[in-house]
Amino acid sequence: MARALTEGELLARAQAGDADAYAALVRAHQDIAFRTALLITQNAADAEEAAQDGFVKAWRALGRFREGAPLRPWLLTIVANEARNRRRSAGRRQALTLRIAQAEQPGASAETEALQQQSRGALLDAIARLKSDDRLVLGCRYLLELSEAETAAALGVPAGTVKSRTSRALARLREEVAA
């Protein structure tokens, strides 16, 4: 029985030109890449294209990838840049659209589910009313569950900036929810 290759082994093979190894890396990171792009573009079709274009650009840039560096932040940075470029060129300023999978709760009443849906909707509406920078940092940190370092890499800002933006964005979100 063959063992599964580690990310480092897949990366080494991909850098040597193994397209199958790179495809395995893409499969491992495609969901988070799409969600990152969706936060920025606020459009599922644009996010899908940004993620795909980001992976193509990453494939072409694999030779410049720093050995020993974490792959995920590097990939997310490329995807985020693609998404920002798409958003800028299209001039989109639509409301934030995130797909949140509703967790099935056995035995939950229809009333409880309706209240949860209403609360979730109110929170998303409050997030949508925030400035773009606030939506992005909160989306990366709490909706995508990225670390501060990964958020910093995805947004192209220092980690300290992520901390301060998160704090300010949470304060503004509290005000929006209270209103």
Long-range contacts (C-beta under 8 A, 24 or more apart in sequence): 7-71, 11-62, 11-65, 11-71, 14-59, 14-62, 15-62, 15-63, 15-65, 22-59, 22-62, 25-71, 26-55, 29-71, 29-72, 29-75, 29-76, 30-55, 32-72, 32-76, 32-144, 32-146, 33-75, 33-76, 33-79, 35-98, 35-143, 35-144, 36-76, 36-79, 36-80, 36-83, 36-140, 36-144, 36-146, 36-154, 37-79, 37-80, 37-82, 37-83, 38-97, 38-98, 39-83, 39-96, 39-98, 39-135, 39-136, 39-139, 39-140, 39-143, 39-144, 40-80, 40-83, 40-84, 40-87, 40-136, 41-83, 41-86, 41-87, 41-92, 42-87, 42-92, 42-94, 42-95, 42-96, 42-97, 43-92, 43-94, 43-97, 44-97, 44-99, 46-83, 46-86, 46-87, 46-90, 46-92, 47-83, 49-86, 50-79, 50-82, 50-83, 50-85, 50-86, 51-79, 51-82, 51-83, 53-82, 54-78, 54-79, 54-80, 54-81, 54-82, 54-83, 55-79, 57-82, 72-150, 73-149, 73-150, 73-153, 73-154, 74-153, 76-146, 76-150, 76-153, 76-154, 77-153, 77-154, 77-156, 79-154, 80-154, 80-155, 80-156, 81-156, 93-132, 95-128, 96-124, 96-127, 96-128, 96-135, 96-139, 98-124, 98-139, 98-143, 100-124, 100-143, 122-177, 123-177, 126-173, 126-176, 126-177, 127-173, 127-176, 129-176, 130-169, 130-172, 130-173, 130-176, 131-172, 133-165, 133-169, 134-165, 134-168, 134-169, 134-172, 134-173, 135-169, 137-162, 137-165, 137-166, 137-169, 138-166, 138-169, 138-170, 138-173, 141-166
